[in-house]
């Protein structure tokens, strides 16, 4: 009979447990004579380690960031490296990589200067300056996904036409003013209307019902205190009941598949105006007029069915271009500056030549809005005639846009 395995180990074969003990003992003896390293906690708490800078001058960081158009963190790292070099001059310094100040002096003649418009907001958490570029990347991608058909009046609808849509939008502008709704709500509501009309045939008797239902949805999305359904019934002179409005709201949500987050021209306009303000600091007291004027021109595109062919970012960029040229013609101090600078090309992602068709169309909307004979939809013009908007609709538009403003920078 074979003997148990435990007896074989006791007769001369070393056990695994005993062998492990011998190896552990040898390891302990080896480590006992080794030099002990610094503990991990000591590494973390040691603030006087080599290469550490105790004080980082904020004014140098801000100056470097604004001068070279660098993100604030990049400028801070460069200043920190400079301070370390002063404390340790014997350390060999590597040559500057491309895009840093060492190269900027050499490449100043070939590289266009781009202003970092987020450097002034490095300490403002609400500005999201650390990841605003990622946000804009997402918006530029999203605007191409949930778009209405640019030809839905001809291919989908049978009982309504572009003029009816314009009248509806003009009325919704008045509704937004009546209930003090923000401009984002208005832009979002019209986006919902166009997307719904791109999918479903709507009789003309229900077009206003679609409008108030989409405005109700947009107000719930954007406003802190959205108007009640009964108020939308009242604003339509009780043409529609509460049940009808809520029923159409349900139809719109089903048609849009609850995809309510879409970028509008208003969202892009804020970013582009910030770039424009940084690029034209000499605009002075006209700065607020330029911002309201760009918002006015952008809003003039809402009743126009023709504007559906352009991306929201393109409309916003073209509106900034038209507003800048209007200010350019009125302020002599600006005439030595380019209408469309490298900074604006960088942040809008459009060259001046790419804005030509849309800008000319927006300029024609601007001219028509200022004419009492040609303007049949006056709500937007009357809105921006108020003092709270600097009465920018009273600013006379230029007679035409010269071809020179659409020339790309070399």
Backbone torsions as a table, in degrees:
resi	resn	phi	psi	omega
1	UNK	NA	137.4	179.4
2	UNK	-70.3	141.8	-179.6
3	UNK	-81.5	154.7	178.3
4	UNK	-60.7	151.3	-177.9
5	UNK	-65.5	-26.6	179.4
6	UNK	-67.6	-32.3	180.0
7	UNK	-73.2	-33.2	178.2
8	UNK	-63.0	-39.7	179.4
9	UNK	-65.4	-33.0	-177.9
10	UNK	-77.5	-13.1	-178.1
11	UNK	-96.1	14.4	174.0
12	UNK	139.0	-23.5	178.4
13	UNK	-79.3	123.9	-178.2
14	UNK	-68.1	137.5	179.4
15	UNK	-76.5	154.4	178.1
16	UNK	-62.2	-36.5	-178.6
17	UNK	-65.1	-42.5	-179.8
18	UNK	-67.7	-38.1	179.4
19	UNK	-65.0	-39.0	179.9
20	UNK	-64.1	-35.9	179.3
21	UNK	-65.4	-40.8	179.7
22	UNK	-65.3	-40.4	179.1
23	UNK	-65.6	-40.2	178.4
24	UNK	-63.7	-38.2	179.8
25	UNK	-64.4	-40.6	178.9
26	UNK	-65.9	-38.1	179.2
27	UNK	-64.3	-42.4	178.8
28	UNK	-61.7	-42.2	179.7
29	UNK	-64.5	-38.5	179.8
30	UNK	-65.9	-44.9	-178.5
31	UNK	-72.0	-22.5	-177.5
32	UNK	-64.5	-33.4	-179.8
33	UNK	-91.6	-3.7	-178.9
34	UNK	-78.4	154.3	178.7
35	UNK	-75.8	129.8	-178.0
36	UNK	-74.4	135.0	178.2
37	UNK	-86.8	169.7	179.5
38	UNK	-71.7	141.1	-178.9
39	UNK	-70.3	157.3	179.9
40	UNK	-63.3	-38.3	-179.9
41	UNK	-66.0	-35.4	177.2
42	UNK	-65.6	-36.3	178.3
43	UNK	-64.1	-40.3	-178.1
44	UNK	-68.6	-41.2	-173.7
45	UNK	-86.7	-8.7	-178.2
46	UNK	-81.6	98.3	-178.0
47	UNK	-87.2	-2.4	-178.7
48	UNK	-106.1	27.2	-179.7
49	UNK	-70.4	165.0	-175.4
50	UNK	-65.6	135.9	177.9
51	UNK	88.2	-0.9	-178.1
52	UNK	-84.6	137.6	178.0
53	UNK	-107.6	120.5	-177.0
54	UNK	-74.5	-32.2	-173.0
55	UNK	-131.5	127.9	-180.0
56	UNK	-114.7	109.0	-176.7
57	UNK	-66.0	115.2	-175.4
58	UNK	-66.6	-34.4	-177.5
59	UNK	-66.9	-32.6	177.1
60	UNK	-69.1	-39.3	179.6
61	UNK	-63.5	-46.9	-178.5
62	UNK	-64.6	-41.6	180.0
63	UNK	-63.5	-43.7	179.4
64	UNK	-65.6	-40.1	-179.6
65	UNK	-64.0	-44.1	-178.5
66	UNK	-73.0	-35.2	-176.8
67	UNK	-68.3	-42.2	-173.7
68	UNK	-108.3	3.0	178.0
69	UNK	67.1	35.8	-178.6
70	UNK	-95.8	149.0	169.3
71	UNK	-58.0	150.1	-173.7
72	UNK	-61.4	-38.7	-178.4
73	UNK	-66.9	-37.2	177.0
74	UNK	-63.9	-44.2	178.2
75	UNK	-62.6	-38.8	178.8
76	UNK	-63.7	-40.1	178.3
77	UNK	-65.1	-38.1	179.2
78	UNK	-66.9	-41.8	177.9
79	UNK	-65.5	-40.0	177.7
80	UNK	-61.7	-41.5	178.1
81	UNK	-63.8	-38.8	178.6
82	UNK	-64.6	-41.6	178.9
83	UNK	-66.4	-37.6	177.2
84	UNK	-64.8	-37.2	179.6
85	UNK	-65.2	-35.0	177.7
86	UNK	-67.2	-38.3	-178.8
87	UNK	-76.2	-28.2	-178.4
88	UNK	-129.8	74.6	-176.4
89	UNK	-69.6	-17.5	-178.4
90	UNK	-78.7	-11.0	180.0
91	UNK	-77.4	132.2	-178.8
92	UNK	-66.9	133.1	-176.9
93	UNK	-100.4	128.5	179.6
94	UNK	-78.0	150.9	177.9
95	UNK	-64.8	150.8	-178.6
96	UNK	-67.2	142.6	175.9
97	UNK	-83.2	170.6	-176.3
98	UNK	-63.8	136.9	177.5
99	UNK	95.5	-9.6	179.7
100	UNK	-93.9	168.0	-174.2
101	UNK	-54.6	-34.4	-179.8
102	UNK	-60.4	-34.8	179.6
103	UNK	-88.8	-24.2	-176.4
104	UNK	-65.8	-34.1	178.4
105	UNK	-64.3	-35.9	-178.3
106	UNK	-79.4	-34.5	-174.3
107	UNK	-101.7	14.0	-176.0
108	UNK	-60.7	-30.1	-177.8
109	UNK	-78.1	-20.0	-176.6
110	UNK	-106.8	-27.6	-177.5
111	UNK	-98.3	125.0	177.9
112	UNK	-67.8	145.9	-179.3
113	UNK	-81.9	124.2	179.1
114	UNK	-116.0	123.2	-178.0
115	UNK	-80.0	133.8	174.9
116	UNK	-82.8	102.8	-175.4
117	UNK	-76.5	-10.0	-178.7
118	UNK	-97.7	-4.7	-176.7
119	UNK	-66.1	-29.6	-178.9
120	UNK	-74.4	-14.1	-177.1
121	UNK	-110.2	22.9	-176.6
122	UNK	-64.0	-26.6	-179.4
123	UNK	-102.9	10.8	179.6
124	UNK	-106.2	105.2	-176.8
125	UNK	-65.1	-29.4	-178.7
126	UNK	-70.9	-19.8	179.6
127	UNK	-79.5	-14.5	177.4
128	UNK	53.6	40.8	-174.6
129	UNK	-65.7	-22.0	-179.4
130	UNK	-70.6	-31.2	-178.0
131	UNK	-133.7	25.4	177.8
132	UNK	-65.8	-30.4	179.4
133	UNK	-67.4	-36.9	176.8
134	UNK	-67.5	-37.0	177.4
135	UNK	-62.5	-44.6	-179.7
136	UNK	-66.9	-37.7	175.7
137	UNK	-57.2	-43.4	179.7
138	UNK	-64.9	-40.5	-179.3
139	UNK	-66.2	-41.2	179.3
140	UNK	-65.2	-31.7	176.8
141	UNK	-76.8	-39.9	-175.7
142	UNK	-69.2	-31.4	-174.9
143	UNK	-65.4	-17.6	-179.9
144	UNK	-89.2	-10.1	-172.2
145	UNK	-91.0	-49.3	-173.4
146	UNK	-108.5	68.6	-176.9
147	UNK	-109.5	147.3	173.1
148	UNK	-75.5	161.6	174.8
149	UNK	-71.8	135.2	-180.0
150	UNK	-76.9	-9.0	-177.5
151	UNK	-125.9	27.0	-173.0
152	UNK	-68.1	-23.3	177.7
153	UNK	-63.8	-33.8	-178.5
154	UNK	-90.6	-30.1	-173.1
155	UNK	-100.7	-22.1	-174.9
156	UNK	-117.5	-52.6	-173.1
157	UNK	-80.1	148.7	-178.4
158	UNK	-122.2	-25.9	-171.0
159	UNK	-114.5	-7.6	179.9
160	UNK	-123.4	161.8	-180.0
161	UNK	-139.0	179.3	-172.1
162	UNK	-62.9	-35.2	179.7
163	UNK	-64.6	-37.2	176.9
164	UNK	-64.1	-40.5	177.1
165	UNK	-61.6	-42.3	178.9
166	UNK	-62.1	-40.7	178.0
167	UNK	-64.5	-39.9	178.2
168	UNK	-63.1	-45.0	-179.9
169	UNK	-63.6	-42.3	179.4
170	UNK	-60.9	-39.8	177.8
171	UNK	-67.5	-39.0	179.4
172	UNK	-66.3	-30.1	174.2
173	UNK	-62.0	-42.1	177.3
174	UNK	-66.3	-37.4	177.4
175	UNK	-63.0	-43.6	179.2
176	UNK	-62.4	-38.0	176.7
177	UNK	-68.1	-39.7	-178.1
178	UNK	-61.7	-41.1	-177.4
179	UNK	-101.5	11.0	175.6
180	UNK	55.8	46.0	178.2
181	UNK	-84.6	149.1	-179.4
182	UNK	-72.9	159.9	-177.9
183	UNK	-63.4	-30.6	179.1
184	UNK	-60.7	-35.7	178.9
185	UNK	-64.8	-42.1	179.7
186	UNK	-63.5	-48.5	-179.6
187	UNK	-62.0	-41.2	-178.3
188	UNK	-67.2	-40.7	179.8
189	UNK	-61.9	-43.0	-179.8
190	UNK	-68.7	-32.5	174.5
191	UNK	-63.2	-43.2	177.6
192	UNK	-62.7	-41.6	-179.4
193	UNK	-60.2	-48.7	-177.8
194	UNK	-66.0	-37.7	178.1
195	UNK	-67.6	-37.3	178.9
196	UNK	-69.5	-42.4	180.0
197	UNK	-68.7	-19.1	176.3
198	UNK	-76.3	-12.9	-174.4
199	UNK	-115.3	-29.7	-172.8
200	UNK	-128.4	140.3	173.5
201	UNK	-75.5	128.4	-177.0
202	UNK	-123.1	124.6	173.8
203	UNK	-69.8	154.8	-174.6
204	UNK	-63.7	-25.0	178.6
205	UNK	-68.6	-20.2	-178.3
206	UNK	-107.3	4.5	-178.3
207	UNK	-63.8	-43.0	178.0
208	UNK	-66.2	-33.8	176.7
209	UNK	-63.4	-41.3	175.5
210	UNK	-62.1	-40.3	-179.0
211	UNK	-62.5	-48.5	-177.7
212	UNK	-70.6	-32.7	178.4
213	UNK	-67.3	-40.8	177.6
214	UNK	-69.4	-35.5	175.8
215	UNK	-65.9	-38.0	176.1
216	UNK	-62.1	-44.4	178.4
217	UNK	-62.1	-47.4	-178.5
218	UNK	-63.6	-36.9	178.7
219	UNK	-66.6	-38.8	176.5
220	UNK	-63.6	-32.8	-178.0
221	UNK	-76.5	-41.5	-169.9
222	UNK	-101.6	-37.1	-169.4
223	UNK	-83.6	151.2	172.6
224	UNK	-73.6	-45.4	177.0
225	UNK	-122.2	95.0	-178.7
226	UNK	-75.8	147.5	175.6
227	UNK	-61.2	150.0	178.9
228	UNK	-77.3	161.6	-179.4
229	UNK	-60.9	-37.0	-179.4
230	UNK	-61.4	-32.0	179.1
231	UNK	-69.3	-34.0	176.2
232	UNK	-72.3	-31.1	173.2
233	UNK	-64.2	-42.4	-179.5
234	UNK	-64.7	-42.0	-175.5
235	UNK	-67.6	-21.9	175.6
236	UNK	-93.7	13.5	-179.4
237	UNK	59.8	36.9	178.5
238	UNK	57.3	30.8	174.8
239	UNK	-67.8	-32.6	-179.9
240	UNK	-122.3	146.4	179.0
241	UNK	-87.0	168.3	177.6
242	UNK	-60.7	-39.7	180.0
243	UNK	-64.3	-38.9	180.0
244	UNK	-67.4	-40.5	179.8
245	UNK	-65.9	-44.7	179.6
246	UNK	-67.4	-33.6	176.7
247	UNK	-66.4	-41.1	177.4
248	UNK	-69.3	-34.9	175.5
249	UNK	-59.2	-41.3	178.1
250	UNK	-64.4	-40.2	178.5
251	UNK	-64.6	-40.5	179.3
252	UNK	-64.9	-43.5	179.4
253	UNK	-62.0	-40.6	178.0
254	UNK	-65.3	-42.2	-178.7
255	UNK	-66.2	-38.6	-180.0
256	UNK	-84.9	-2.8	-179.2
257	UNK	55.6	34.8	177.8
258	UNK	60.5	20.9	176.8
259	UNK	-90.7	83.6	-172.2
260	UNK	-98.0	-12.2	-178.7
261	UNK	-90.5	103.8	-180.0
262	UNK	-135.5	141.0	176.1
263	UNK	-75.0	136.8	178.4
264	UNK	-116.0	166.9	177.4
265	UNK	-55.8	-29.9	-178.0
266	UNK	-64.5	-36.7	-179.5
267	UNK	-66.2	-45.6	179.4
268	UNK	-67.7	-33.7	-176.0
269	UNK	-60.6	-38.2	-179.9
270	UNK	-59.9	-45.9	-179.3
271	UNK	-66.4	-42.5	-177.5
272	UNK	-68.5	-36.2	178.0
273	UNK	-68.2	-31.5	175.9
274	UNK	-65.7	-40.2	175.7
275	UNK	-66.3	-38.8	179.6
276	UNK	-66.2	-39.1	179.8
277	UNK	-66.5	-38.5	178.5
278	UNK	-69.9	-29.3	-177.2
279	UNK	-81.4	-27.9	-179.5
280	UNK	-120.8	65.8	-179.8
281	UNK	-67.0	-21.4	-179.5
282	UNK	-80.3	3.1	178.6
283	UNK	-64.6	-26.1	172.3
284	UNK	61.0	-129.3	-175.6
285	UNK	-66.8	-14.2	179.7
286	UNK	-82.5	-1.7	-175.1
287	UNK	-62.0	-47.7	180.0
288	UNK	-67.2	-36.1	176.3
289	UNK	-62.5	-39.8	178.9
290	UNK	-63.0	-40.6	-179.4
291	UNK	-66.9	-46.3	178.8
292	UNK	-67.7	-34.4	179.4
293	UNK	-66.3	-41.9	177.0
294	UNK	-63.9	-39.2	177.2
295	UNK	-65.2	-39.3	178.5
296	UNK	-63.1	-46.4	-179.4
297	UNK	-65.7	-38.9	177.5
298	UNK	-62.8	-42.9	-178.2
299	UNK	-69.8	-25.7	176.8
300	UNK	-65.6	-17.7	178.6
301	UNK	-78.8	-16.1	-174.8
302	UNK	-63.5	-45.7	-179.2
303	UNK	-74.6	-11.1	-173.3
304	UNK	-88.0	115.4	178.2
305	UNK	-63.3	-29.0	179.2
306	UNK	-59.8	-30.8	-174.7
307	UNK	-71.1	-10.8	-179.6
308	UNK	-66.1	-18.3	-178.5
309	UNK	-75.2	-14.0	-176.0
310	UNK	-106.1	147.9	177.0
311	UNK	-67.8	150.6	177.9
312	UNK	-56.4	-40.1	179.6
313	UNK	-65.6	-34.9	178.9
314	UNK	-67.6	-41.4	177.8
315	UNK	-62.6	-44.2	-179.8
316	UNK	-63.4	-43.9	-179.6
317	UNK	-65.6	-41.8	179.0
318	UNK	-65.8	-36.0	177.1
319	UNK	-64.3	-39.8	176.9
320	UNK	-63.6	-40.9	179.1
321	UNK	-61.9	-46.2	-179.9
322	UNK	-65.0	-40.9	179.2
323	UNK	-65.5	-40.2	179.3
324	UNK	-65.4	-39.9	179.5
325	UNK	-68.5	-34.9	176.9
326	UNK	-62.3	-43.4	176.9
327	UNK	-69.8	-36.9	179.9
328	UNK	-58.5	-41.1	-179.5
329	UNK	-73.0	-21.3	-175.5
330	UNK	-96.5	-21.1	-174.0
331	UNK	-116.4	110.8	-178.9
332	UNK	-60.5	-30.7	-177.2
333	UNK	-65.8	-18.8	-177.3
334	UNK	-90.9	-8.9	-170.1
335	UNK	-74.6	-9.6	174.4
336	UNK	-91.0	-3.0	-177.6
337	UNK	-103.6	152.7	178.4
338	UNK	-72.2	146.7	176.8
339	UNK	-67.7	-42.2	-178.5
340	UNK	-125.0	104.4	-170.6
341	UNK	-93.6	169.0	174.1
342	UNK	-57.5	-32.7	178.0
343	UNK	-62.9	-42.8	179.4
344	UNK	-71.3	-36.3	175.5
345	UNK	-61.1	-39.5	-178.0
346	UNK	-66.8	-45.6	-173.1
347	UNK	-86.5	-30.7	177.8
348	UNK	-86.1	-23.8	-178.0
349	UNK	68.0	25.9	176.0
350	UNK	-130.3	134.1	169.3
351	UNK	-80.7	160.6	-177.0
352	UNK	-61.0	-37.4	-178.8
353	UNK	-64.8	-28.7	179.7
354	UNK	-74.9	-15.4	-178.2
355	UNK	-95.1	-4.1	-169.1
356	UNK	-57.0	-55.4	-175.3
357	UNK	-61.4	-47.0	-179.0
358	UNK	-67.1	-40.4	-178.7
359	UNK	-65.1	-40.3	178.8
360	UNK	-64.4	-39.4	178.2
361	UNK	-66.0	-44.0	178.5
362	UNK	-63.3	-37.1	177.4
363	UNK	-63.5	-38.5	177.6
364	UNK	-66.6	-37.2	175.0
365	UNK	-62.7	-39.8	-179.5
366	UNK	-64.1	-43.0	180.0
367	UNK	-66.4	-44.2	-179.1
368	UNK	-65.2	-35.9	-178.8
369	UNK	-65.0	-29.3	-179.6
370	UNK	-85.1	-3.2	-179.8
371	UNK	-101.8	124.4	179.8
372	UNK	-67.7	-26.4	-179.0
373	UNK	-78.5	-42.1	-173.0
374	UNK	-88.9	-18.1	-174.8
375	UNK	-91.1	103.3	178.6
376	UNK	-95.9	-6.6	179.4
377	UNK	-125.1	85.3	-168.3
378	UNK	-87.7	-0.8	-170.7
379	UNK	-60.0	-44.4	-177.7
380	UNK	-68.5	-41.1	179.2
381	UNK	-62.8	-41.1	178.7
382	UNK	-69.6	-34.1	178.2
383	UNK	-61.3	-47.6	-176.3
384	UNK	-85.5	7.4	170.7
385	UNK	-87.6	-4.7	-179.6
386	UNK	-76.6	149.7	179.5
387	UNK	-60.4	-30.1	-179.7
388	UNK	-63.7	-21.0	176.4
389	UNK	-106.5	21.3	177.7
390	UNK	60.9	18.5	178.0
391	UNK	52.6	40.0	-173.4
392	UNK	-70.0	-20.6	178.8
393	UNK	-69.6	-12.9	176.6
394	UNK	-85.8	-10.1	178.1
395	UNK	-70.1	125.7	-176.5
396	UNK	-71.9	128.2	180.0
397	UNK	-72.2	154.2	174.2
398	UNK	-63.4	151.5	-177.1
399	UNK	-61.5	-36.5	179.1
400	UNK	-157.6	165.8	175.3
401	UNK	-100.9	116.9	-179.1
402	UNK	-68.2	150.4	-179.5
403	UNK	-64.8	-22.0	-177.2
404	UNK	-64.3	-26.7	-178.2
405	UNK	-76.1	-11.5	179.0
406	UNK	-99.1	7.6	178.1
407	UNK	-77.7	130.5	179.1
408	UNK	-72.9	146.1	177.7
409	UNK	-70.8	140.8	179.2
410	UNK	-85.5	NA	NA
